[in-house]
């Protein structure tokens, strides 16, 4: 392999990023420079870009974005949050624990970290501030828990990981050394993400309890009431049913993730128009506008990342990188530490979807060579990148929580560090015990 090619490809990419170019421009220009150096016809870029959006699973991306936007407009998210808030009670840190649970619930219908932070934060940050938690702590716990939105299925990053990994088969030597690997499918990723998502939420709950106990934060003055919980569940029945319909249909094999996204759209339209009667034409148009903007931005990155990844794979650059890593160590725990450390750094500076599309062709071959199952690797990758939502300088959840609470990003970042540490500890647990991610897909016959 030509060493100059690597210098051109990565040199142009990092130079453009340092100059402040958008990630799409940096990926596209660096890939074009490499193709010109290789003597390829630049029209090949157009063919690659077109093929990158021609897959059926990719239809799930704009569909889930639209479903999440409609659920927010139809009042489903507000009712889910009310259910979580009814469970707070007088316990130490009860209301902030309810915020984490609300993010867990909302993540099951949104698939997006920033969307989860915005939807939950609008209601819970003011509520926690009124209870004496302080706006800084309220914003930090919401920003940290918002990252659960991409771990609990359905998850937009899982869709992108599945699409990015589908064309990367395990090398024969990896199969000979470690046996067959699970094939990558979006359905498997959705199922595999459930238990790790609960573990990540558990880590945040433990850290929240410790910090609230130290600070003396209490829950509500009223005792936990089964009647209040039952009333909230009754009022939010159709909202609670949404993730059951979406995930139940996927897990039972009744429909694919792409079909599930379409079902979610029509379910939300039905509930919002005929049952809750909060969804009107103006809100639908607003949701469509949001979906168009977000999906268009993601698809532009996907175009460029597909070309960049194809140049990598066709010139065996991932194989060279895998060989270099294995030349340093073959200890799987050391490799996991390097992978997680790299992803934490990348997550601080790069958007999650772009990071997945760029890094999967580079890092998945390394995982294959040391015997890491691609489903397990994908879950750990997404869990690790979710921490980037609460760490500066990119930290999208920090900006949203700051806007809601009026607290500076610097103050929120400092208060979010313990939650980031709890998340990293949970990630190492998930990485060290593959069955936490793999047993549920296997138990369900996937």
C-alpha positions in Angstrom: 0.0 0.0 0.0 1.2 3.5 -0.9 2.2 5.4 2.3 1.7 8.7 0.4 -1.9 7.8 -0.1 -2.5 7.7 3.7 -0.7 11.0 4.0 -2.9 12.6 1.3 -6.2 11.1 2.6 -5.7 11.8 6.4 -3.5 14.9 5.9 -6.1 16.7 3.8 -8.9 15.6 6.2 -7.2 16.9 9.3 -6.0 20.0 7.6 -9.5 21.0 6.5 -10.9 20.2 10.0 -8.3 22.4 11.6 -9.3 25.2 9.1 -12.9 24.9 10.3 -14.3 23.2 7.2 -17.6 21.3 7.7 -17.1 17.6 8.2 -18.9 16.9 4.9 -16.4 19.1 3.0 -13.4 17.7 4.8 -14.4 14.1 4.0 -15.4 14.8 0.4 -12.3 16.9 -0.5 -9.8 14.5 1.1 -11.5 11.5 -0.7 -11.4 13.4 -4.0 -7.7 14.2 -3.5 -6.9 10.5 -2.9 -8.9 9.4 -5.9 -7.1 12.0 -8.1 -3.8 10.7 -6.8 -4.9 7.1 -7.6 -5.9 8.1 -11.1 -9.6 7.2 -10.6 -12.3 9.0 -12.5 -13.9 11.6 -10.2 -17.4 10.6 -11.6 -16.9 7.5 -9.4 -17.6 9.7 -6.4 -21.1 10.4 -7.7 -21.8 6.6 -8.3 -20.6 5.9 -4.7 -22.7 8.7 -3.2 -25.8 7.5 -5.1 -25.3 3.9 -4.0 -24.9 5.0 -0.4 -28.5 6.2 -0.2 -30.1 3.4 -2.2 -30.4 0.9 0.7 -33.7 -0.1 2.2 -32.5 0.1 5.8 -31.5 3.7 5.3 -35.2 4.7 5.0 -35.4 4.1 8.7 -33.3 7.2 9.4 -35.6 10.0 8.2 -38.6 7.9 9.3 -37.5 7.7 13.0 -36.5 11.4 13.0 -40.1 12.2 11.8 -41.6 9.8 14.3 -39.7 11.5 17.2 -40.7 15.0 16.0 -44.4 14.0 15.7 -44.4 12.3 19.2 -43.1 15.6 20.7 -45.8 17.6 18.9 -48.5 15.1 19.8 -47.9 15.2 23.5 -46.5 11.7 23.9 -43.2 12.8 25.3 -44.9 15.0 27.9 -47.0 12.1 29.2 -43.9 9.8 29.3 -42.1 12.3 31.4 -45.2 12.7 33.7 -45.0 8.9 34.3 -41.4 9.1 35.3 -42.0 12.2 37.5 -44.8 10.3 39.4 -42.2 7.7 40.5 -39.9 10.3 42.1 -41.4 10.3 45.6 -39.5 11.6 48.7 -36.3 9.6 48.0 -32.8 11.1 48.0 -32.4 12.6 44.5 -35.8 11.3 43.5 -36.6 14.0 41.0 -33.2 13.8 39.3 -33.5 10.0 39.2 -36.9 10.5 37.6 -35.2 12.7 35.0 -32.8 9.8 34.1 -35.8 7.4 33.9 -37.6 9.9 31.7 -34.7 10.1 29.3 -34.7 6.3 29.3 -38.4 6.2 28.3 -38.1 9.0 25.8 -35.0 7.3 24.2 -37.3 4.4 23.4 -39.2 6.6 20.9 -36.8 9.3 19.8 -33.4 7.6 18.9 -31.6 10.9 19.4 -29.5 12.3 22.2 -30.2 16.1 21.7 -33.9 15.4 21.1 -34.1 13.5 24.4 -32.3 16.3 26.2 -34.6 19.0 24.8 -37.8 17.1 25.4 -37.1 16.0 28.9 -35.1 19.2 29.9 -37.9 21.6 29.0 -40.0 20.0 31.8 -37.6 18.5 34.3 -34.9 21.2 34.6 -37.3 23.9 35.8 -39.0 21.3 38.1 -35.7 20.3 39.7 -34.7 24.0 40.1 -38.0 24.6 42.0 -37.2 21.7 44.3 -33.9 23.2 45.3 -31.5 21.0 43.2 -30.0 24.1 41.6 -30.1 24.8 37.8 -26.5 23.8 37.3 -27.0 20.3 38.7 -30.4 19.9 37.0 -28.9 20.8 33.6 -25.9 18.5 34.1 -27.9 15.4 35.0 -30.3 16.1 32.1 -27.4 16.5 29.6 -25.8 13.3 30.9 -29.0 11.3 30.7 -29.9 12.6 27.3 -27.1 10.4 25.8 -29.3 7.4 26.6 -31.4 8.4 23.7 -29.0 6.8 21.2 -28.4 3.6 23.3 -32.0 2.6 24.0 -33.5 1.2 20.8 -34.7 2.4 18.4 -31.5 4.4 17.8 -30.5 6.4 14.8 -26.7 5.7 15.3 -27.5 2.0 15.4 -29.1 2.3 12.0 -25.9 4.1 10.7 -23.6 1.6 12.3 -25.6 -1.3 10.7 -25.4 0.3 7.3 -21.6 1.1 7.7 -20.8 -2.5 8.9 -22.9 -4.5 6.5 -20.2 -4.5 3.7 -17.3 -5.4 6.0 -17.0 -9.2 6.2 -14.7 -10.9 8.8 -11.3 -11.9 7.2 -10.9 -15.7 6.8 -8.0 -15.7 9.2 -10.2 -14.1 11.9 -12.9 -16.8 11.4 -10.3 -19.5 11.5 -8.9 -18.1 14.8 -12.1 -17.2 16.6 -14.9 -19.0 14.9 -17.9 -17.5 13.1 -19.2 -14.0 14.1 -22.8 -12.8 14.2 -23.9 -11.1 11.1 -24.6 -7.4 11.5 -28.2 -6.3 11.2 -30.1 -3.3 12.6 -32.6 -5.6 14.3 -29.8 -7.4 16.2 -28.3 -4.1 17.2 -31.6 -2.8 18.5 -32.1 -6.0 20.6 -28.5 -6.0 21.8 -28.7 -2.4 23.0 -31.5 -2.9 25.5 -29.5 -4.4 28.4 -26.4 -2.1 27.9 -28.8 0.9 27.9 -30.2 -0.2 31.2 -26.6 -0.6 32.6 -25.7 2.9 31.4 -28.8 4.3 33.1 -28.0 2.3 36.2 -24.5 3.9 36.4 -26.1 7.4 36.1 -28.6 6.5 38.8 -25.9 5.3 41.2 -23.8 8.5 40.7 -26.9 10.6 41.0 -27.8 9.0 44.4 -24.2 9.5 45.7 -24.1 13.1 44.7 -27.6 14.0 45.9 -26.9 12.3 49.3 -23.7 14.4 49.6 -25.6 17.6 48.7 -28.8 16.8 50.7 -31.1 16.9 47.7 -34.4 15.3 48.4 -37.4 14.3 46.3 -40.9 15.8 46.5 -42.5 16.6 49.9 -45.4 14.3 49.0 -45.0 10.5 49.6 -44.9 8.1 46.7 -48.5 7.4 45.8 -49.7 4.4 43.9 -52.7 6.4 43.0 -50.6 9.1 41.3 -48.5 6.6 39.5 -51.7 4.8 38.3 -53.2 8.1 37.1 -50.0 9.1 35.2 -49.9 5.6 33.6 -53.6 5.8 32.7 -53.2 9.3 31.2 -50.0 8.3 29.4 -51.2 4.8 28.3 -51.0 5.5 24.6 -47.6 7.1 25.0 -46.3 4.1 27.0 -47.7 1.8 24.3 -45.6 3.5 21.6 -42.3 1.8 22.4 -44.1 -1.5 23.0 -45.6 -1.4 19.5 -42.3 -0.3 17.9 -39.9 -2.6 19.7 -42.4 -5.4 20.1 -42.9 -5.5 16.4 -39.2 -5.6 15.7 -38.3 -8.1 18.4 -41.1 -10.5 17.4 -40.0 -10.3 13.7 -43.4 -8.9 12.7 -41.7 -6.0 10.9 -38.2 -4.7 10.1 -36.7 -1.6 11.8 -37.5 0.4 8.6 -41.1 -0.8 8.6 -41.3 -0.1 12.4 -40.3 3.5 11.7 -43.3 3.9 9.3 -45.6 2.2 11.8 -44.4 4.6 14.5 -45.3 7.6 12.2 -48.8 6.4 11.6 -49.3 5.3 15.2 -48.3 8.8 16.4 -50.6 10.5 13.8 -53.5 8.4 14.9 -52.9 9.0 18.7 -52.1 12.7 18.2 -55.1 13.5 16.0 -57.9 11.2 17.3 -57.0 10.4 20.9 -55.0 13.2 22.4 -56.2 15.7 19.8 -53.1 17.8 20.1 -51.7 17.3 16.6 -52.8 19.8 14.0 -51.6 20.5 10.4 -49.3 23.3 11.5 -47.5 20.9 13.9 -47.2 18.2 11.3 -45.7 20.7 8.8 -43.2 21.8 11.5 -42.2 18.2 12.2 -41.7 17.6 8.5 -39.5 20.7 8.3 -37.4 19.5 11.2 -37.1 16.1 9.6 -36.0 17.5 6.3 -33.3 19.6 7.8 -31.9 16.9 10.1 -32.1 14.1 7.5 -30.6 16.3 4.8 -27.6 17.1 7.1 -27.1 13.5 7.9 -27.4 12.3 4.4 -24.8 14.8 3.2 -22.3 13.4 5.8 -23.3 9.9 4.7 -22.5 10.7 1.0 -19.0 11.9 1.9 -18.3 9.3 4.5 -19.2 6.5 2.2 -16.7 7.7 -0.4 -14.0 8.2 2.3 -14.7 4.7 3.7 -14.6 3.1 0.2 -11.2 4.6 -0.5 -10.0 3.2 2.8 -11.3 -0.3 2.2 -10.3 -0.6 -1.5 -6.7 0.3 -0.5 -6.6 -2.0 2.5 -5.8 0.9 4.9 -8.0 -0.7 7.7 -5.9 -3.9 7.4 -2.7 -1.9 7.8 -4.1 -0.1 10.9 -5.3 -3.5 12.3 -1.8 -4.9 11.8 -0.3 -1.9 13.5 -2.5 -2.2 16.5 -2.0 -5.9 16.9 1.8 -5.3 16.6 1.5 -3.2 19.8 -0.5 -5.8 21.8 -2.9 -8.7 21.3 -4.4 -8.4 24.8 -8.1 -7.8 24.3 -8.5 -5.7 27.4 -5.7 -3.4 26.3 -7.2 -3.1 22.9 -10.6 -2.3 24.4 -8.9 0.4 26.5 -7.3 1.9 23.4 -10.6 1.8 21.4 -12.7 3.3 24.2 -10.1 6.0 24.9 -9.9 6.9 21.2 -13.7 7.0 20.9 -14.0 9.2 24.0 -11.6 11.7 22.4 -13.3 11.5 19.0 -16.7 12.0 20.6 -15.5 15.3 22.1 -14.8 16.8 18.8 -16.9 15.0 16.1 -20.6 14.5 15.6 -21.7 10.9 16.5 -23.0 9.9 13.1 -20.0 11.2 11.3 -17.7 9.4 13.7 -19.5 6.1 13.2 -19.3 6.3 9.4 -15.6 7.3 9.4 -14.4 4.9 12.1 -16.3 1.7 11.5 -14.3 0.8 8.3 -11.1 1.5 10.2 -11.8 -0.1 13.6 -14.1 -3.0 12.8 -11.3 -5.0 11.1 -9.3 -4.7 14.3 -12.2 -6.0 16.3 -12.6 -9.0 14.0 -8.9 -9.9 14.3 -9.0 -10.0 18.1 -12.3 -11.9 18.1 -14.7 -9.1 19.1 -18.2 -9.8 17.8 -19.3 -6.9 15.5 -22.6 -6.6 17.4 -20.8 -6.2 20.7 -18.4 -3.8 19.2 -21.2 -1.7 17.8 -22.9 -1.4 21.1 -19.7 -0.4 22.9 -18.9 2.1 20.2 -22.3 3.8 20.4 -22.3 3.7 24.3 -18.9 5.4 24.2 -19.8 8.0 21.7 -22.9 8.9 23.7 -20.6 10.3 26.4 -19.5 12.9 23.8 -22.9 14.5 24.1 -22.0 15.8 27.6 -18.3 16.6 27.1 -17.0 19.9 25.5 -16.2 21.3 23.1 -18.9 19.7 20.9 -21.2 18.5 23.6 -24.6 19.1 21.9 -26.6 18.2 25.0 -24.6 20.8 27.0 -25.7 23.5 24.6 -29.3 22.5 24.8 -29.3 22.2 28.7 -27.5 25.5 28.9 -30.2 27.2 26.7 -33.0 25.8 28.9 -31.4 26.4 32.3 -29.6 29.7 31.6 -26.4 28.2 33.2 -23.1 28.6 31.3 -21.7 25.6 29.5 -18.5 25.7 31.6 -20.5 25.2 34.8 -22.6 22.4 33.4 -19.5 20.7 32.0 -17.8 20.6 35.4 -20.9 19.2 37.1 -21.4 16.6 34.3 -17.9 15.1 34.8 -18.9 12.7 37.6 -21.7 11.4 35.3 -19.3 11.0 32.5 -17.0 9.0 34.8 -20.0 6.7 35.8 -20.8 6.2 32.1 -17.2 5.2 31.3 -17.2 2.7 34.1 -20.4 1.2 32.8 -18.9 1.1 29.3 -15.9 -0.9 30.5 -18.3 -3.4 32.2 -20.2 -3.8 28.9 -17.0 -4.2 27.0 -15.6 -6.8 29.5 -18.7 -9.0 29.4 -19.8 -9.5 25.8 -22.9 -11.6 26.9 -24.5 -8.4 28.3 -25.0 -7.3 24.7 -25.2 -10.7 23.0 -27.3 -12.9 25.1 -30.7 -11.3 24.3 -30.3 -11.5 20.5 -29.2 -15.2 20.9 -32.1 -15.9 23.3 -34.5 -14.5 20.8 -33.1 -16.7 18.0 -31.2 -14.0 16.1 
